[in-house]
Amino acid sequence: MRRFIFVMRIVMMVIIITALVATMTDTSGLVPDSYLDLFTYFTLQANVACLAVWGALSWYAVRRENPPRWVEYGRAFIAANLAVVALIYWGSVFPLGTEDGAQLAWVMAISHVITPLYVAADHVFVGTREPLPWRHVWVVSGYATAWVGTALVRGALGGWVPYEYLEADDGYGPVIAAIALHGAALMALSLVAMRWRSARRIPDPASAPAAPPLSESGLGDPSRVPARQLRSSP
């Protein structure tokens, strides 16, 4: 099962990279021409973060080493934030965009359905059962807060904003209400991602294999100790 998880993460990384390349090279006119604007999308940033976390996990799995603690925080970050991405897209963004037709439908399916679902399953069922301290919730939710603040400032100065719900054409009331709702969802999902680990039954491929018990290694049963070692014992 550990090998299966390792392979699936690699497959998902290839799928995400394929979607990112397709987005960056799209010529339909539905994607911003500026890479600065394109990489302003939180969805794209969250998927890049997913690549970084799974890349680190794959590296430590190949080396058969336990990953540092920050990788587990990274897993909680991508699980909570990509879940919010999926909720916001299907609840706020997709209904507003249907009149213009599908924008790279298969890319949208990857970044807003397949990746969030697999990340959630991977996080819920794979890894250590030790929870993360709630006092570090800012690690999971802080970046989204900074991103929203930056987008609002850019929009207030007349710049481009990536999502229509951030546009203040009808005043900032609807914008603040949407942000408050999304923030509450992120905090709730951060709590789940950091604290709820009871469903985890599969060791992470990046965790070092546990040492065998003494009885299995031959050190706890004198009958399994090599004769030469017994003769050399005092």
Residue pairs with C-beta under 8 A, 6 or more apart in sequence:
1 202
2 202
2 203
2 204
2 205
3 205
5 122
5 126
5 202
5 204
5 205
6 58
6 61
6 205
8 118
8 122
9 54
9 57
9 58
9 122
9 205
10 58
12 50
12 54
12 114
12 115
12 118
13 51
13 54
13 55
13 58
15 110
15 114
15 115
16 47
16 50
16 51
16 110
16 111
16 115
17 51
18 110
19 47
19 106
19 107
19 110
19 111
20 44
20 47
20 48
22 104
22 106
22 107
23 31
23 38
23 44
23 104
23 107
24 31
24 35
24 38
26 104
28 103
28 104
30 100
30 103
30 104
31 38
31 103
31 104
32 38
32 160
37 160
37 162
38 44
39 45
40 151
40 160
40 162
41 162
42 81
42 85
42 144
42 147
42 162
43 85
43 89
43 111
43 112
44 111
45 147
46 78
46 81
46 82
46 85
47 82
47 111
47 115
49 74
49 77
49 78
49 81
50 78
50 82
50 115
50 119
52 74
53 71
53 74
53 75
53 77
53 78
56 67
56 71
56 74
56 206
57 67
57 71
57 75
57 204
57 205
57 206
58 205
58 206
60 66
60 67
60 71
60 206
61 204
61 205
61 206
64 208
64 209
65 206
65 208
66 206
66 207
66 208
67 204
67 206
67 207
71 206
72 127
72 128
72 132
73 132
73 136
73 139
73 140
75 122
75 123
75 127
75 193
76 123
76 132
76 139
76 140
76 190
76 193
76 194
77 139
77 140
77 143
77 193
78 119
78 123
79 119
79 120
79 122
79 123
79 189
79 193
80 140
80 141
80 186
80 189
80 190
80 192
80 193
80 194
81 140
81 143
81 144
81 186
82 115
82 116
82 119
82 120
83 116
83 119
83 120
83 189
84 144
84 182
84 185
84 186
84 189
85 111
85 112
85 116
86 112
86 113
86 116
86 117
87 182
87 185
88 163
88 165
88 182
89 108
89 112
90 112
92 163
92 165
92 178
93 163
93 164
93 165
94 112
96 164
96 165
97 103
102 108
123 193
124 196
124 199
124 200
125 199
125 200
125 201
125 202
126 200
126 202
126 203
126 204
127 197
127 200
127 202
127 203
127 204
127 207
128 197
128 200
128 204
128 207
129 197
129 198
129 200
130 197
131 194
131 195
131 196
131 197
132 194
132 195
133 194
134 191
134 194
134 195
136 194
137 187
137 190
137 191
137 194
140 186
140 190
140 193
140 194
141 183
141 186
141 187
141 190
144 183
144 186
145 183
148 166
148 179
151 161
151 162
151 163
151 166
152 166
152 175
154 160
154 161
155 161
155 166
155 167
155 168
156 168
161 167
165 174
165 175
165 178
166 175
166 178
167 175
168 175
211 217
213 220
214 220
215 221
218 224
218 225
219 225
222 230
